[in-house]
Amino acid sequence: MQLTNQLYSTTILASIRSRMLSQVTKQLKTVKGTTCHTSTTGRFELATGLKAMELQQVPEMVSKVRSLTGILA
């Protein structure tokens, strides 16, 4: 039997308070499991990649990102 390490990855989109993109991206670097982030155009200003070792970690990580100062939705 071979064990494989499966990573659960997702991308979340976020609305950011005006002129806070720089501060939000600095805070994102402290959230364990964030793999990348990029600014976007349209309804959301930021896309953030997340990877977790366990499926149960994903909602926890999303909650941490949503609680950052400057994140509106």
MOSULKA-V142729 format. One record per pair of residues at least 6 apart in sequence whose ideal C-beta (glycine too) atoms are under 6 Angstrom apart, sorted by the first residue. I is the first residue (numbers start at 1). GAP is how many residues later the second one is. D is the distance in whole Angstrom. If there is no record, write none. Layout:
# MOSULKA-V142729
I:GAP:D + I:GAP:D
This chain:
# MOSULKA-V142729
7:44:5 + 8:44:5 + 8:47:5 + 8:50:6 + 9:42:5 + 10:40:5 + 10:48:6 + 11:36:6 + 11:38:5 + 12:36:5 + 12:50:6 + 13:31:4 + 13:34:6 + 14:30:6 + 14:32:5 + 14:57:5 + 15:29:6 + 15:57:4 + 15:58:4 + 16:8:5 + 16:29:4 + 16:30:6 + 16:54:5 + 17:53:5 + 17:55:6 + 20:50:4 + 23:47:6 + 24:44:6 + 24:46:4 + 25:12:6 + 27:41:5 + 28:6:5 + 28:9:5 + 31:33:5 + 31:34:6 + 33:17:5 + 33:18:6 + 33:19:5 + 33:28:5 + 34:14:6 + 34:16:6 + 35:14:4 + 35:16:5 + 36:13:4 + 37:11:4 + 38:9:5 + 39:7:6 + 40:7:5 + 50:11:5 + 52:6:5
